[in-house]
Amino acid sequence: MGTLVLANYGRQPQLLLAGHAIGDRLAQLQAVRGVPASTEPEKGSIIIVVATDAPLDARQLGRLALRAGAGLARTGSVYGHGSGDIVLAFSTAYTVPGSVERPMPSVAMLHDGLLDGLFQAAADSTEQAIIHALWQATAVTGRDGNHRASLRDLLPALSLSS
């Protein structure tokens, strides 16, 4: 299973990393550096794409997509009112022939009772994809001189043990 995210969502004070509530501490650190915390409501969106090679039907893939929300929640998201969160799950287990002359493949599906491991993997891979996206993000300066430091720049100043 693999997951990709476009992580343009969330409120910094809600950020969790490995179960540690670090968002408030990051906001405080930035305030010390002269960057005020945003008071605007959550208006971002996250797009999550979950891919698997498990033989799942459309209903099972829908269930798998819902479990990506567990991974999103682990990072502190609460699905804000203005947020447009989207999850897409697909399987590469079958190839539909492009020609009508070729027969359709026989379809064998995984039994519903065996999906728990995939549900766990969807949550875990979503959480990890979000962490990787945040870790790889670089500092930016936008309109009117608004600056956001990168997580990589800010984390060394925090102690996650406290």
Backbone as a ProteinNet text record, in pm:
[ID]
protein_1_A
[PRIMARY]
MGTLVLANYGRQPQLLLAGHAIGDRLAQLQAVRGVPASTEPEKGSIIIVVATDAPLDARQLGRLALRAGAGLARTGSVYGHGSGDIVLAFSTAYTVPGSVERPMPSVAMLHDGLLDGLFQAAADSTEQAIIHALWQATAVTGRDGNHRASLRDLLPALSLSS
[TERTIARY]
84.2	0	89.1	46.5	118.2	19.3	60.6	-27.3	49.4	-15.4	35.8	-60.9	-8.9	-95.3	-53.8	-151	-128.5	-175.5	-81.7	-111.3	-124.1	-226.8	-255.7	-377.2	-358.2	-472	-423.9	-517.1	-489.1	-456.5	-455.8	-420.5	-296	-195.7	-69.1	-85.9	-167.7	-178.5	-229.1	-292	-345.9	-247.9	-132.9	-40.2	10	-0.9	54.4	163.4	270.4	378.8	418.5	400.2	430.2	360.1	236.7	158.3	187.3	281.4	316.7	246	178.7	112.2	217.9	269.1	377.8	330.1	209.1	161	161.7	112.5	111.4	252.8	342.8	481.3	549.7	516.4	570.8	518.3	389	329.6	395.7	422	489.4	631.1	701.1	836.9	836.7	740.7	732.4	693.9	608.6	570.4	693	780.7	904.9	989.8	981.3	1057.5	983.9	871	799	694.5	659.1	557.3	428.8	327.6	202.9	126.6	54.8	-28.6	-148.3	-189.4	-305.8	-432.1	-523.2	-652.4	-764.6	-728.8	-830.4	-877.9	-1004.2	-1053.1	-987	-990.9	-935.7	-1007.1	-930.4	-986.9	-908.2	-813.7	-731	-798.8	-728.3	-778.3	-662.7	-694.8	-595.4	-653.6	-570	-607.9	-520.7	-585.1	-515.6	-545.4	-440.5	-455.8	-392	-474	-428.7	-429.7	-316.3	-304.9	-269.6	-331.8	-302.9	-304.4	-234.9	-244.3	-334.3	-400.4	-494.6	-618.3	-673.3	-791.5	-918.3	-952.5	-1068.5	-1168.3	-1297.9	-1399.6	-1423.2	-1513.1	-1536.4	-1584.6	-1669.7	-1720	-1605.8	-1521.4	-1409.1	-1308.7	-1287.1	-1197.6	-1254.7	-1386.9	-1449.8	-1425.8	-1434.9	-1408.2	-1261.8	-1172.8	-1029.7	-1003.7	-1067.6	-1050.2	-1093.6	-1199.4	-1244.5	-1138.9	-1062.5	-960.5	-841.6	-825.1	-719.9	-746.5	-873.3	-908.9	-850.5	-829.5	-766.9	-622.7	-552.8	-415.7	-411.9	-509.4	-519.7	-544.3	-631.6	-661.3	-539.1	-454.7	-333.6	-240.6	-253.4	-169	-236.2	-355.6	-421.7	-535.7	-565.8	-673.8	-809.3	-896.5	-1033.1	-1135.2	-1090.3	-1181.7	-1259.5	-1191.5	-1254.2	-1369.6	-1455.1	-1575.1	-1542.1	-1437.5	-1403.7	-1311.9	-1281.8	-1187.2	-1255.4	-1183.9	-1235.6	-1151.6	-1162.4	-1078.7	-1132.5	-1041.6	-1078	-985.5	-1043	-962.9	-1007.3	-909.9	-932.9	-851.6	-915.4	-844.1	-864.6	-756.4	-768.9	-680.2	-713.6	-637.8	-578.8	-458.5	-392.4	-402.5	-488.5	-497	-548.9	-626.4	-687	-655.8	-642.8	-627	-744.4	-818.8	-932	-878.9	-906.5	-855.8	-912.8	-829.9	-872.9	-954.8	-948.8	-1019	-1136.8	-1251.4	-1369.3	-1350.2	-1255.1	-1229.5	-1160.2	-1091.9	-1022.3	-1118.5	-1113.5	-1207.6	-1175.3	-1277.8	-1260.5	-1198.4	-1115.1	-1053.4	-1156.8	-1134	-1218.8	-1174.9	-1270.7	-1243.1	-1252.9	-1144.6	-1143	-1116	-1197.1	-1182	-1134.6	-1073	-1034.6	-1161.1	-1171	-1287.8	-1288.9	-1408.6	-1421	-1357.5	-1363.3	-1306.8	-1155.6	-1092.2	-946.6	-897.7	-985.4	-949.8	-881.1	-885.6	-831.5	-685.7	-604	-463.5	-449.9	-536	-533.5	-583.8	-683	-731.8	-619.9	-547.3	-433.2	-328.3	-300	-200.5	-244.1	-373.4	-422.6	-402.6	-433.4	-413.2	-264.9	-183.1	-39	25.6	-7.1	57.9	11.4	-111.9	-159.8	-86.6	-75.4	-1.9	142.1	207.5	346.2	359.9	264.7	270.7	258	173.5	156.9	285.3	341.7	466	576.8	586.7	690.1	667.2	541.8	512.1	550.1	516.9	550.8	702.3	769.5	913.6	987.5	937.7	1004.3	970.7	867.7	829.6	941.7	957.2	1060.4	995	1073.9	1024.6	979.2	874.2	823.4	794.5	811.1	768.9	669.3	551.2	443.5	407.7	286.2	234.7	245.4	274.2	287.6	395.7	494.1	604.9	570.9	455	418.3	516.3	576.6	678.7	634.1	656.7	633.7	761	813.5	932.2	892.5	989.4	961.5	965.2	897.3	898.4	1041.6	1117.4	1256.8	1339.1	1307.9	1379.7	1338.3	1211.6	1160.1	1181.5	1172.9	1178.6	1305.6	1422.2	1541.5	1533.2	1452.4	1441.6	1348.1	1276.2	1182.9	1239.2	1202.3	1234.6	1105.7	1100.6	978.7	958.8	1055.6	1042.2	957.6	938.1	860.8	714.9
-116.6	0	123.2	222.4	348.7	463.2	573.6	690.5	816.3	900.1	1032.4	1136.7	1250.9	1357.6	1492.2	1578.1	1720	1784.3	1820.5	1859.6	2010.6	2066.9	2209.4	2224.5	2194.1	2187.9	2213.3	2224.5	2221.5	2355.5	2352.3	2468	2429.5	2514.4	2482.9	2443.2	2511.9	2474.2	2331.1	2270.7	2136.2	2027.1	2062.5	1964.8	1865.9	1739.3	1630.1	1562.9	1525.4	1453.6	1338.1	1217.3	1096.2	1098.7	1146.8	1151.3	1269.5	1354	1470.7	1594.3	1666.6	1790.9	1900.3	1922.1	2019.2	2148.5	2151.7	2268.6	2396.6	2390.2	2509.8	2557.6	2463.2	2500	2560.2	2508.8	2568.4	2710.7	2730.1	2863.8	2960.7	2915.4	2999.6	3034.3	2937.3	2960.3	3063.1	3052.2	3149	3287.2	3293.1	3422.6	3492.5	3415.3	3471	3527.4	3464.6	3509.9	3619	3665.4	3776.2	3736	3608.5	3562.3	3537.2	3621.3	3603.1	3479.3	3419.3	3303.5	3349.9	3267.7	3299.5	3285.8	3379.3	3372.8	3334.6	3309.6	3273.2	3131.1	3103.2	2965.4	2873.7	2745.3	2643.9	2651.5	2674.6	2681.9	2598.4	2522.3	2442.7	2312	2236	2106.2	2008.8	1882.8	1778.8	1681.8	1641.3	1538.6	1417.7	1303.8	1180.2	1077.2	1014.7	907.9	782.7	678.4	551.9	447.6	381.6	279.4	145.9	41.2	-92.9	-190.9	-302	-408.7	-521.7	-499	-597.9	-602.9	-721.2	-733.8	-690.5	-563.9	-506.8	-454.3	-462.1	-403.6	-258.2	-191.2	-47.8	-20.2	-106.7	-86.5	-99.2	-200.2	-219.4	-104.5	-54.6	60.6	184.2	199.9	309.9	299	179.2	155.8	185.6	145.2	171.9	322.8	395.5	541.7	607.7	556.8	614.4	599.6	491.1	467.7	561.8	622.6	723.3	839.2	862.6	967.5	944.3	818.2	789.6	839.2	821	871.5	1023	1083.9	1230	1282.1	1216.2	1258.8	1246.9	1147.7	1131.7	1252.1	1331.9	1451.1	1576.1	1560.1	1671.4	1735.5	1687.4	1747.6	1716.1	1814.6	1795.3	1822.3	1818.4	1841.3	1971.4	2083.2	2213.6	2241.3	2333.5	2368.8	2408.3	2484.8	2530.8	2436.8	2324.6	2231.4	2146.1	2119.5	2035.3	1910.7	1820.4	1701.4	1595.6	1535.4	1435.4	1315.7	1194.7	1072.4	986.6	936.3	845	720	603.3	477.1	395.5	330.6	245.6	123	21.6	-102.1	-126.4	-179.5	-216.6	-366.8	-434.8	-580.8	-629.7	-550.1	-594.6	-497.4	-551.7	-470.7	-501.3	-399.2	-416	-404.2	-503.5	-497.3	-377.7	-318.7	-204.8	-244.3	-368.4	-415.6	-504.1	-484.7	-565.4	-710.9	-738	-875	-957.4	-890.5	-961.9	-984.1	-1101.3	-1130.5	-1048.7	-1020.4	-954.2	-1054.1	-1007	-1100.4	-1149.4	-1269.9	-1315.9	-1238.3	-1207.5	-1121	-1201.7	-1207.2	-1265.7	-1151.7	-1141.6	-1032.4	-1086.1	-998.9	-1031.2	-1033.6	-1129.4	-1139.2	-1019.2	-965.3	-849.7	-874.8	-998.3	-1030.4	-1019	-1002.3	-991.6	-849.1	-751.7	-613.9	-534.8	-583.4	-504.1	-463.7	-552.7	-517.8	-406	-408.4	-301	-169.9	-177.4	-56	6.8	-77.5	-29	33.6	-32.9	18.8	152.3	168.2	295.6	408.6	383.2	485.7	517	411.9	431.8	504	460.8	520.8	664.4	695.7	833.8	923.3	878.7	956.4	980.1	875.4	888.3	979.2	970.6	1057.6	1204.2	1232.3	1370.2	1418	1334.4	1371.6	1396.2	1309.2	1327.6	1456.2	1484.4	1608.1	1730.6	1729.1	1842.7	1853.9	1740.6	1741.6	1792.2	1761.5	1802.4	1945.3	2003.9	2140.5	2237.2	2340.1	2441.2	2569.6	2653.3	2782.4	2866.6	2945.4	3029.8	3170.1	3265.8	3402.6	3439.4	3478.4	3505.5	3652.6	3676.1	3810.8	3891.7	4017	4111.5	4070.4	3993	3953.9	3846.7	3783	3676	3560.4	3519.6	3414.5	3296.3	3178.2	3055.6	2974	2944.5	2860.7	2716.8	2637.6	2496.3	2420.2	2308.4	2222.5	2177.6	2150.1	2107.8	2217.4	2343.8	2454.4	2473.2	2445.7	2472	2358.8	2233.9	2121.5	2113.7	2144.9	2134.6	2223.3	2328.9	2417.6	2363.1	2253.9	2196	2067.8	2039.2	1910.4	1829.6	1719	1638.4	1557	1555.5	1475.1	1545.7	1676.1	1747.3	1752.5
0	0	0	-73.7	-76.3	-73.2	-16.5	-4.4	-41.9	-119.3	-153.6	-99.2	-56.4	-6.7	-64.4	-78.9	-101.3	28.4	113.8	251.7	266.8	209.9	221.2	312.1	438.7	529.7	672	763.5	906.4	968.5	1100.4	1182.9	1262	1256.8	1322.3	1469.5	1548.2	1689.8	1712.5	1613.3	1629	1586.2	1534.5	1478.4	1582.9	1547.7	1627.9	1546.2	1612	1545.9	1636	1587.7	1665	1800.2	1801.6	1924.2	2014.7	1976	2056.8	2001.7	2088.6	2049.6	2041.1	1919.5	1903.4	1839	1788.7	1715.9	1797	1920.5	2005.2	2033.7	2056.4	2084.9	1963.1	1844.4	1721.7	1703.9	1730.8	1718.6	1816.4	1939.1	2038.1	1993	1939.1	1890.3	1777.5	1686.9	1578.1	1630.4	1731.9	1789.4	1848.2	1912.2	1966.8	1854	1736.4	1619.5	1542.1	1596	1533.2	1429.9	1424	1328.8	1406	1386.6	1461.8	1414.9	1507.8	1474.3	1391.9	1299.2	1217.1	1300.3	1282	1350.8	1254.5	1129.5	1030.5	1052.5	1019.8	1032.4	930	958.3	867.7	733.5	627	492.5	393.3	442.5	353.8	315.1	236.6	193	189.8	207.5	186.2	85.2	-5.7	-102.3	-71.6	-53.5	-17.6	-125.7	-178.4	-277.9	-219.4	-200.6	-144.4	-255.9	-276.8	-380.3	-315.7	-365.7	-316.5	-432.5	-414.5	-513.8	-463.7	-351.1	-298.5	-388.2	-410.1	-495.6	-422.3	-433.8	-365.4	-466.5	-430.1	-516.4	-476.3	-545.2	-522.3	-380.1	-327.4	-190.4	-90.3	-107.3	-17.1	-27.5	-147.5	-165.1	-96.5	-99.2	-26.5	123	174.5	316.8	348.5	258.5	276.5	278.8	188.1	182.3	312.4	373.1	500	609	604.3	707.3	692.4	577	562.9	658.9	690	785.4	923.5	961.3	1090.2	1091.1	980.5	971.3	971.4	904.7	904.5	1045.2	1118	1255.6	1345.7	1320.5	1402.1	1391.7	1287.1	1271.4	1326.4	1383.3	1448.9	1371.5	1253.4	1174.9	1236	1232.1	1280.2	1170.3	1044.7	932	952	940.6	962.3	867.3	907	829.8	685.9	666	531.7	455.8	516.4	456	349.1	241.3	133.5	119.8	214.9	218.5	122.4	46.3	-54.2	-38.1	-43	-41.8	-159.7	-232.5	-343.6	-317.2	-328.2	-313.6	-440.2	-485.9	-604.1	-589.7	-668.1	-668.3	-806	-806.1	-931.3	-955.9	-881.1	-888.8	-1023.2	-1091.7	-1217	-1329	-1447.2	-1566.9	-1658.5	-1692.1	-1782.7	-1924.8	-2009.3	-2146.1	-2222.3	-2304.4	-2384.9	-2505.8	-2543.2	-2662	-2621.3	-2687.1	-2656.4	-2698.5	-2784.5	-2827.9	-2718.8	-2628.9	-2520.9	-2405.2	-2342.5	-2233	-2108.4	-2034	-1904.5	-1807.7	-1717.2	-1621.9	-1520.5	-1470.7	-1360.9	-1237	-1153.8	-1039.4	-910.6	-837.7	-704.5	-607.4	-504.5	-408.5	-274.4	-198.7	-62.8	22.2	112.1	200.6	295.9	323.2	412.9	549.1	596.4	726.7	732.4	616.8	611.1	584.9	595.8	560.6	671.8	795.4	906.5	885.4	834.1	809	706.9	605.9	505.3	564.6	653.3	718.7	802.1	875.2	954.6	863.7	751.9	657.6	597.3	570.6	516.1	616	742.4	845.5	862.5	873	893.5	774.8	653.7	536.5	514.6	552	540.4	639.2	763.3	863.3	817.3	768.7	724.9	603.1	510.5	392.1	432.4	530.1	578	646	732.2	800.4	698.8	599.1	496.3	417.4	384.6	310.6	393.5	521.5	608.2	626.9	639.6	659.5	536.8	417.6	293.7	251.6	310.8	275.7	313	233	258.7	308.1	370.7	417.4	298.1	316.8	209.4	262.1	173.7	201.2	92.9	134.6	39.9	32.1	-11.2	-29.3	100	85.2	196.5	296.2	249.8	335.9	437.8	426	519.3	503.3	613.8	609.9	694.8	643.9	719.2	714.6	832.2	842.6	813.1	776.4	752.2	884.1	885	1002.2	1032	929.4	945.5	1013.9	986.5	1049.9	1195.6	1226.5	1360	1460.3	1415.1	1508.2	1591.4	1538.6	1625.3	1748.8	1745.2	1860.7	1966.8	1936.5	2032.9	2090.2	2211	2271.1	2274.2	2200.9	2196.2	2323.9	2411.2	2533.6	2639.1	2625.1	2728	2693.7
[MASK]
++++++++++++++++++++++++++++++++++++++++++++++++++++++++++++++++++++++++++++++++++++++++++++++++++++++++++++++++++++++++++++++++++++++++++++++++++++++++++++++++++

